Amino acid sequence: MFSPANPDNNHPTRNRCLLMPFILLLAGCSNGELPQNDGGIGISKDYPQYWEYGGKPVLLLGGSDEDNLFQTEGVERQLDLLSSAGGNYIRNTMSSRDSGNVWAFEKDPATGLYDLARWNEEYWKRFHRLLELTSEREIMVQVEIWATFDFYRENWLINPFNPACNINYSAERTRLPVRVDSHPTWCENPFFWSVPGQHNNMPVLAYQQRFVDQLLYYSLQYGNVLYCIDNETSVTADWGRFWSEYIRKKASEAGKKIHVTEMWDPHDLGHISHRETFDHPQTYSFVEISQNNHQRGENQWDNGLRQIERLRSAGNLRPVNNVKTYGNWQGRHGGGTHNGVESFIRSVLFGSAAVRFHRPPSGLGLGDTAQSVIRSIRTATDRFSFFDAAPHNELLGGRQVNEAYCRAVPGREYMVYFTGPGEVEMDLQSPAKRFAVRRLEILTGQWSDETVPSDGNLIILRSDRKHLLYLIKKK
């Protein structure tokens, strides 16, 4: 059984703080060990491009109104709402920068500064509650360990790891700045260069390790957790590699197997930084491609599908997650609500293992539109041999750019999504009279049986509005 790190074993207050979680754990486990999680989240044996849970392949669909959902008062209502819509996937950054949030550390009463050796129990209580609530509802949680934007600009000024904000180390000793006014893409906070392969900043690294150990202490009790090292990072690959290896080893010591990825900042998945996750399955057992959702229309589909095919051809095929789908008429990212809905559905059809609407105003969160899309896509994929199917746009004759998209088991089942009004010829590769056609209005959830024009092996599919989906199945 692993224990949270203690940078100072001679400090009695720190020792009491470190022992408390173990007292609580031992009270619930007679043998003093973390419970095992048979049937937890893992890579599907039969469909390695997708996840499985409870021993069965599962498509992860989600949305939430906050990224750090554990810090919100309405967390239970949000999870119930997601579950009622057929959702089973959320993002949880370990962030504390929003109003009403708490930090992970207590303050020293004498100085008013944070003590990195003492936990704020409320922070961890909130995290533990989120894990419990999601586990009960079979909702998968993608935890982002380091909330990048908490360490820059105005957020760094109040961050406990800032040497001006704690009693544990100085700026002179650690070479950490007290101000970082630049955007994270400039990589000007050496907090993210502390690992042995870079600055080897031991005073900082000890407290970073302690934070990660405490996170793992709670998360390893549950089988519904995926791990992402950072949010939109631009730092050296040594940082992510170090923490991925570290948490996987800690999990292994606790008798657990976990899945880890990294989220890079470049919007183009062809950027060399993304190769760190694509090309190193031994370090990152799944891939996070959310930044691809800054691409619009056909580019988003092509770029995502291209990377999945590259993984397949290299023999590294594994789940590809989209934890942030941009697009909201109120926001500045993603081309508005229509493109947000498109991006979500395209991601599902081209083969993402997990797709989630980003929080407002950058995404649709878990508003009415997001709920409708999640519910409709869940219903449609449940009625379709989804995991056996693959993208097959070449079967759509007369298709215009970004008009319609096809996922199919050729000769047997077809799913065709129209982004707006249009018409295509669907090549069924089998006599059309032997197929049943159903139409789904995604934003209303209304199904209807369709009679469509046919000519031999071809049928004509038409859309008179946005976001229509056809299911064609062999009788």
C-alpha positions as CSV (number, residue, x, y, z in Angstrom):
1,M,0.0,0.0,0.0
2,F,1.5,3.4,-1.0
3,S,1.5,6.4,1.3
4,P,1.4,10.2,0.5
5,A,4.9,11.7,0.4
6,N,6.2,13.5,3.4
7,P,8.9,16.0,2.6
8,D,9.8,16.4,6.3
9,N,9.5,13.2,8.4
10,N,10.5,15.1,11.6
11,H,7.6,17.5,11.6
12,P,4.9,16.1,14.0
13,T,2.1,18.2,12.5
14,R,2.9,17.1,9.1
15,N,3.0,13.5,10.2
16,R,-0.4,13.7,11.8
17,C,-1.8,15.3,8.6
18,L,-0.3,12.4,6.5
19,L,-1.6,9.7,8.8
20,M,-5.2,10.9,8.9
21,P,-6.2,9.5,5.4
22,F,-4.9,6.1,6.4
23,I,-6.9,6.1,9.6
24,L,-10.0,6.8,7.5
25,L,-9.1,4.1,5.0
26,L,-8.4,1.5,7.5
27,A,-11.7,2.1,9.2
28,G,-13.4,0.9,6.0
29,C,-11.1,-1.9,4.9
30,S,-10.3,-4.6,7.5
31,N,-7.1,-5.7,5.8
32,G,-5.8,-2.1,5.4
33,E,-5.6,-2.3,1.6
34,L,-7.4,-0.3,-1.1
35,P,-10.4,-2.2,-2.5
36,Q,-9.9,-3.9,-5.9
37,N,-11.9,-2.7,-8.9
38,D,-12.7,-5.7,-11.0
39,G,-14.5,-4.6,-14.2
40,G,-13.2,-1.0,-14.0
41,I,-12.4,1.2,-16.9
42,G,-10.0,-0.5,-19.3
43,I,-9.2,-0.9,-23.0
44,S,-11.6,-3.2,-24.8
45,K,-10.0,-6.5,-25.6
46,D,-12.2,-7.0,-28.7
47,Y,-12.2,-3.3,-29.8
48,P,-9.0,-1.7,-28.6
49,Q,-10.0,1.6,-30.2
50,Y,-12.6,1.8,-27.4
51,W,-13.0,1.5,-23.7
52,E,-14.7,-1.2,-21.7
53,Y,-16.4,-1.1,-18.3
54,G,-17.8,-4.0,-16.4
55,G,-16.3,-6.2,-19.0
56,K,-18.3,-4.7,-21.9
57,P,-17.3,-2.2,-24.6
58,V,-18.6,1.2,-23.9
59,L,-18.9,4.5,-25.8
60,L,-18.2,7.5,-23.5
61,L,-20.5,10.5,-24.0
62,G,-20.6,13.5,-21.8
63,G,-21.0,17.2,-21.0
64,S,-20.8,19.3,-17.9
65,D,-21.2,23.0,-17.0
66,E,-17.8,23.1,-15.1
67,D,-14.5,21.5,-15.7
68,N,-13.6,21.2,-11.9
69,L,-17.0,19.7,-11.1
70,F,-15.8,18.5,-7.7
71,Q,-15.7,22.1,-6.6
72,T,-19.3,22.9,-7.4
73,E,-22.3,22.8,-5.1
74,G,-24.6,21.3,-7.7
75,V,-22.4,18.3,-8.5
76,E,-25.0,15.7,-7.7
77,R,-27.7,17.4,-9.8
78,Q,-25.3,17.7,-12.7
79,L,-24.4,14.1,-12.6
80,D,-28.0,13.0,-12.4
81,L,-28.9,15.2,-15.3
82,L,-26.0,13.7,-17.4
83,S,-27.0,10.2,-16.5
84,S,-30.7,10.8,-17.4
85,A,-29.5,11.9,-20.9
86,G,-27.5,8.7,-21.4
87,G,-24.1,10.4,-20.6
88,N,-21.3,8.6,-18.8
89,Y,-18.2,10.8,-19.0
90,I,-17.0,14.0,-17.4
91,R,-13.8,16.0,-17.1
92,N,-12.4,17.0,-13.7
93,T,-9.5,19.4,-13.5
94,M,-8.0,19.7,-10.0
95,S,-8.4,23.4,-10.4
96,S,-9.1,26.0,-7.7
97,R,-9.1,29.3,-9.6
98,D,-12.9,30.0,-9.8
99,S,-15.0,31.8,-7.3
100,G,-16.1,29.6,-4.4
101,N,-13.3,27.1,-5.0
102,V,-10.9,26.0,-2.3
103,W,-7.2,25.1,-2.6
104,A,-5.7,21.8,-1.5
105,F,-3.7,23.3,1.4
106,E,-4.4,24.8,4.8
107,K,-3.1,28.2,5.8
108,D,-0.6,28.8,8.6
109,P,-2.5,30.7,11.3
110,A,0.6,32.7,12.3
111,T,1.4,34.1,8.8
112,G,-1.7,33.7,6.8
113,L,0.3,31.9,4.2
114,Y,-0.3,28.4,2.9
115,D,1.5,25.4,4.5
116,L,2.1,22.8,1.8
117,A,2.5,20.2,4.4
118,R,-1.0,20.5,5.7
119,W,-4.1,19.5,3.7
120,N,-7.3,21.5,3.4
121,E,-9.6,18.6,4.2
122,E,-12.5,20.3,2.4
123,Y,-10.7,20.1,-0.9
124,W,-10.1,16.4,-0.7
125,K,-13.6,15.8,0.8
126,R,-15.1,17.4,-2.4
127,F,-12.9,15.3,-4.6
128,H,-13.7,12.1,-2.8
129,R,-17.4,12.9,-3.0
130,L,-17.2,13.4,-6.8
131,L,-15.5,10.0,-7.2
132,E,-18.1,8.3,-5.1
133,L,-21.1,9.9,-6.9
134,T,-19.7,9.1,-10.3
135,S,-18.8,5.5,-9.4
136,E,-22.4,5.0,-8.2
137,R,-23.7,6.2,-11.5
138,E,-21.1,4.5,-13.7
139,I,-19.8,7.8,-15.0
140,M,-16.2,7.9,-16.1
141,V,-14.0,10.7,-14.7
142,Q,-11.1,12.0,-16.7
143,V,-8.9,13.7,-14.1
144,E,-6.5,16.4,-15.1
145,I,-3.8,16.5,-12.4
146,W,-2.1,19.9,-13.2
147,A,-4.6,22.6,-14.1
148,T,-2.2,24.6,-16.3
149,F,-3.9,28.0,-16.1
150,D,-3.9,27.9,-12.3
151,F,-0.1,28.5,-12.6
152,Y,-0.1,31.6,-14.7
153,R,-1.1,35.3,-14.6
154,E,-3.5,36.4,-11.8
155,N,-4.1,32.8,-10.8
156,W,-0.4,32.3,-9.9
157,L,-0.5,35.3,-7.6
158,I,-2.9,33.3,-5.3
159,N,-1.6,29.8,-5.9
160,P,-0.2,28.0,-2.8
161,F,2.8,26.7,-4.8
162,N,3.9,30.3,-5.4
163,P,6.8,30.9,-3.1
164,A,5.2,34.2,-2.0
165,C,2.1,32.3,-0.9
166,N,3.6,29.6,1.3
167,I,5.8,29.1,4.3
168,N,7.7,26.1,2.9
169,Y,10.2,27.5,0.4
170,S,11.5,30.7,-1.0
171,A,11.8,32.1,-4.5
172,E,15.6,32.2,-4.0
173,R,15.8,28.6,-3.0
174,T,13.5,27.2,-5.7
175,R,14.0,29.8,-8.5
176,L,10.2,30.0,-8.9
177,P,8.9,33.4,-9.8
178,V,6.4,35.3,-7.7
179,R,4.8,36.7,-10.9
180,V,4.2,35.0,-14.3
181,D,2.4,37.5,-16.5
182,S,2.7,35.5,-19.8
183,H,0.3,33.0,-21.4
184,P,1.1,29.3,-20.6
185,T,2.2,28.7,-24.2
186,W,5.3,30.8,-23.3
187,C,6.3,28.1,-20.7
188,E,7.8,30.8,-18.4
189,N,6.8,29.1,-15.1
190,P,9.6,26.7,-14.1
191,F,7.1,25.0,-11.8
192,F,6.7,22.7,-14.9
193,W,10.4,22.1,-15.2
194,S,11.0,20.6,-11.7
195,V,11.5,17.0,-12.8
196,P,14.9,15.2,-12.7
197,G,15.2,15.3,-16.5
198,Q,15.0,19.1,-16.4
199,H,15.8,21.5,-13.5
200,N,15.7,18.7,-10.8
201,N,14.1,21.2,-8.4
202,M,13.9,18.9,-5.4
203,P,12.2,21.4,-2.9
204,V,9.3,21.9,-5.3
205,L,9.2,18.4,-6.6
206,A,8.8,17.0,-3.1
207,Y,5.5,19.0,-2.6
208,Q,4.3,18.2,-6.1
209,Q,4.8,14.5,-5.3
210,R,2.9,14.9,-2.1
211,F,0.0,16.4,-3.9
212,V,-0.1,13.7,-6.6
213,D,0.2,11.0,-3.9
214,Q,-2.8,12.4,-2.1
215,L,-4.8,12.5,-5.3
216,L,-4.0,8.9,-6.0
217,Y,-4.8,7.9,-2.4
218,Y,-8.5,8.8,-3.2
219,S,-8.7,8.0,-6.9
220,L,-7.2,4.5,-6.8
221,Q,-10.1,3.5,-4.6
222,Y,-12.3,3.7,-7.7
223,G,-12.4,2.0,-11.1
224,N,-14.0,4.8,-13.1
225,V,-11.0,7.1,-13.4
226,L,-8.8,8.1,-16.3
227,Y,-5.8,10.3,-15.9
228,C,-4.5,13.2,-17.9
229,I,-1.3,14.9,-16.8
230,D,-2.0,18.5,-18.0
231,N,-4.4,20.9,-19.7
232,E,-3.2,22.2,-23.1
233,T,0.4,22.0,-22.2
234,S,3.4,23.3,-24.2
235,V,6.2,22.3,-21.8
236,T,8.9,19.7,-22.3
237,A,7.9,16.1,-22.8
238,D,10.1,15.2,-19.8
239,W,7.4,16.6,-17.5
240,G,4.5,14.5,-18.7
241,R,6.6,11.4,-19.1
242,F,7.9,11.7,-15.5
243,W,4.4,12.0,-14.0
244,S,2.9,9.3,-16.2
245,E,5.6,6.8,-15.2
246,Y,5.3,7.9,-11.6
247,I,1.5,7.5,-11.2
248,R,1.5,4.2,-13.2
249,K,4.1,2.8,-10.9
250,K,2.3,4.0,-7.8
251,A,-0.9,2.4,-9.1
252,S,1.0,-0.9,-9.8
253,E,2.3,-0.9,-6.3
254,A,-1.3,-0.7,-5.0
255,G,-2.3,-3.5,-7.3
256,K,-4.1,-1.3,-9.8
257,K,-3.8,-0.7,-13.5
258,I,-4.6,2.8,-14.7
259,H,-4.7,4.7,-18.0
260,V,-2.8,7.9,-18.6
261,T,-2.6,10.5,-21.4
262,E,-1.3,14.0,-22.0
263,M,-3.1,17.0,-23.6
264,W,-0.9,19.1,-25.8
265,D,-1.8,22.7,-26.8
266,P,-1.3,22.7,-30.7
267,H,-4.6,22.6,-32.6
268,D,-3.0,20.7,-35.4
269,L,-2.7,17.0,-34.5
270,G,0.1,16.8,-37.0
271,H,2.2,19.0,-34.8
272,I,5.3,17.1,-33.5
273,S,4.3,17.6,-29.8
274,H,1.3,15.2,-30.3
275,R,3.7,12.4,-31.3
276,E,4.7,12.1,-27.7
277,T,1.3,10.5,-27.0
278,F,0.6,9.0,-30.4
279,D,4.0,7.2,-30.6
280,H,4.6,6.1,-27.0
281,P,1.9,3.7,-25.9
282,Q,4.2,2.4,-23.2
283,T,3.9,5.9,-21.6
284,Y,0.4,7.0,-22.6
285,S,-2.1,4.2,-22.9
286,F,-4.7,6.5,-24.6
287,V,-4.6,9.6,-26.6
288,E,-6.3,13.0,-26.0
289,I,-7.1,15.0,-29.1
290,S,-9.5,17.7,-27.8
291,Q,-7.5,20.5,-29.5
292,N,-8.6,19.0,-32.8
293,N,-12.0,20.5,-32.1
294,H,-10.6,23.9,-32.9
295,Q,-10.7,22.6,-36.4
296,R,-14.1,23.1,-38.2
297,G,-16.1,21.2,-40.7
298,E,-14.5,18.5,-42.8
299,N,-11.0,19.5,-41.4
300,Q,-12.0,18.3,-37.9
301,W,-13.1,14.9,-39.3
302,D,-10.1,14.5,-41.6
303,N,-7.6,15.4,-39.0
304,G,-9.1,13.2,-36.3
305,L,-9.5,10.2,-38.6
306,R,-6.0,10.6,-40.0
307,Q,-4.5,10.2,-36.6
308,I,-6.6,7.1,-35.8
309,E,-5.5,5.5,-39.0
310,R,-1.9,6.4,-38.2
311,L,-2.2,4.6,-34.9
312,R,-3.8,1.6,-36.6
313,S,-1.0,1.4,-39.2
314,A,1.7,1.7,-36.6
315,G,0.2,-1.1,-34.5
316,N,-0.5,1.4,-31.7
317,L,-4.3,1.5,-31.9
318,R,-5.9,2.5,-28.6
319,P,-8.7,4.8,-27.3
320,V,-8.7,8.4,-28.6
321,N,-10.6,10.8,-26.3
322,N,-12.2,14.2,-27.0
323,V,-12.8,15.6,-23.5
324,K,-13.5,19.2,-24.8
325,T,-15.8,19.8,-27.7
326,Y,-15.9,23.5,-28.5
327,G,-18.8,25.5,-29.9
328,N,-21.4,27.8,-28.4
329,W,-23.0,30.9,-29.8
330,Q,-22.0,32.8,-26.6
331,G,-18.3,31.9,-26.9
332,R,-15.3,32.7,-28.9
333,H,-14.2,29.1,-29.7
334,G,-15.5,26.6,-32.2
335,G,-17.7,28.4,-34.7
336,G,-20.9,28.6,-32.6
337,T,-23.5,26.1,-31.4
338,H,-24.1,24.5,-34.8
339,N,-20.4,23.6,-35.2
340,G,-20.3,22.4,-31.6
341,V,-23.0,19.9,-32.3
342,E,-21.4,18.9,-35.6
343,S,-18.0,18.4,-33.9
344,F,-19.5,16.2,-31.2
345,I,-21.3,13.9,-33.7
346,R,-18.4,13.8,-36.2
347,S,-16.0,12.8,-33.4
348,V,-18.3,9.9,-32.5
349,L,-18.7,8.8,-36.1
350,F,-15.0,8.9,-37.0
351,G,-14.1,6.8,-34.0
352,S,-13.4,8.7,-30.8
353,A,-13.7,6.5,-27.8
354,A,-15.0,9.4,-25.6
355,V,-16.6,12.7,-26.5
356,R,-17.7,15.5,-24.2
357,F,-19.1,19.0,-24.6
358,H,-16.8,21.6,-23.1
359,R,-18.1,24.0,-20.4
360,P,-19.9,27.2,-21.4
361,P,-19.3,29.7,-22.9
362,S,-16.6,27.8,-24.9
363,G,-18.9,24.8,-25.3
364,L,-22.4,23.6,-24.7
365,G,-21.8,22.1,-21.3
366,L,-24.9,20.2,-20.2
367,G,-27.5,22.6,-21.5
368,D,-30.7,21.6,-23.3
369,T,-29.0,21.2,-26.6
370,A,-26.1,19.1,-25.2
371,Q,-28.6,16.9,-23.4
372,S,-30.6,16.3,-26.6
373,V,-27.5,15.4,-28.6
374,I,-26.2,13.0,-26.0
375,R,-29.5,11.3,-25.6
376,S,-30.0,11.0,-29.4
377,I,-26.5,9.7,-30.1
378,R,-26.8,7.2,-27.2
379,T,-30.1,5.9,-28.5
380,A,-28.8,5.7,-32.1
381,T,-25.5,4.0,-31.2
382,D,-27.4,1.5,-29.0
383,R,-29.5,0.5,-32.0
384,F,-26.5,0.1,-34.3
385,S,-23.5,-2.3,-34.4
386,F,-21.4,0.7,-33.4
387,F,-18.2,-1.1,-32.4
388,D,-18.1,-3.3,-35.5
389,A,-18.6,-0.3,-37.8
390,A,-16.1,2.1,-39.3
391,P,-16.1,5.4,-41.2
392,H,-17.1,4.9,-44.9
393,N,-17.8,8.3,-46.5
394,E,-16.8,6.7,-49.9
395,L,-20.2,5.0,-49.9
396,L,-21.9,8.4,-50.2
397,G,-22.3,9.4,-53.9
398,G,-22.8,13.1,-54.8
399,R,-21.5,14.1,-51.3
400,Q,-20.5,17.7,-50.9
401,V,-17.9,19.0,-48.4
402,N,-19.2,18.7,-44.8
403,E,-22.6,17.7,-46.0
404,A,-22.9,14.1,-44.7
405,Y,-20.9,11.5,-42.9
406,C,-21.2,7.7,-42.9
407,R,-20.2,5.0,-40.4
408,A,-21.1,1.5,-41.6
409,V,-20.7,-2.2,-41.5
410,P,-20.9,-2.5,-45.3
411,G,-23.6,-4.7,-46.6
412,R,-25.3,-4.8,-43.2
413,E,-25.8,-1.5,-41.3
414,Y,-25.3,2.2,-42.0
415,M,-25.4,5.3,-40.0
416,V,-25.5,8.6,-42.0
417,Y,-25.4,12.0,-40.4
418,F,-26.4,15.2,-42.2
419,T,-25.1,18.5,-40.9
420,G,-27.8,20.4,-42.8
421,P,-30.0,20.2,-45.8
422,G,-28.6,17.9,-48.5
423,E,-28.9,14.8,-50.6
424,V,-26.6,11.8,-51.2
425,E,-26.8,8.4,-52.9
426,M,-26.1,5.6,-50.4
427,D,-24.3,2.6,-51.9
428,L,-25.7,-0.4,-49.9
429,Q,-23.7,-3.0,-51.9
430,S,-26.9,-5.1,-51.6
431,P,-30.5,-5.0,-53.0
432,A,-32.2,-2.0,-51.4
433,K,-35.5,-3.7,-50.8
434,R,-33.9,-5.8,-48.1
435,F,-33.1,-2.7,-45.9
436,A,-35.2,-0.8,-43.3
437,V,-34.6,3.0,-43.0
438,R,-35.2,5.0,-39.9
439,R,-34.6,8.8,-39.4
440,L,-33.7,10.6,-36.2
441,E,-34.0,14.3,-35.6
442,I,-31.1,14.7,-33.2
443,L,-32.2,17.9,-31.5
444,T,-35.7,16.6,-30.8
445,G,-35.1,12.9,-30.4
446,Q,-37.9,12.1,-32.7
447,W,-37.7,8.8,-34.8
448,S,-39.6,8.1,-37.9
449,D,-39.7,5.2,-40.4
450,E,-38.7,6.3,-43.9
451,T,-39.5,5.2,-47.4
452,V,-36.7,6.4,-49.6
453,P,-36.1,6.3,-53.4
454,S,-34.0,3.4,-54.6
455,D,-32.3,2.2,-57.7
456,G,-30.8,-1.3,-57.5
457,N,-28.1,-1.1,-54.8
458,L,-28.5,2.6,-54.3
459,I,-30.9,4.6,-52.1
460,I,-31.3,8.3,-52.0
461,L,-31.1,10.0,-48.6
462,R,-32.3,13.6,-48.2
463,S,-32.1,16.0,-45.3
464,D,-34.4,19.0,-45.1
465,R,-32.9,20.4,-41.9
466,K,-29.8,20.5,-39.6
467,H,-28.6,17.4,-37.7
468,L,-30.6,14.5,-39.1
469,L,-29.3,11.0,-38.8
470,Y,-30.4,7.9,-40.8
471,L,-30.1,4.3,-39.7
472,I,-30.2,1.8,-42.5
473,K,-30.3,-1.9,-41.4
474,K,-30.5,-5.1,-43.4
475,K,-33.7,-6.9,-42.7
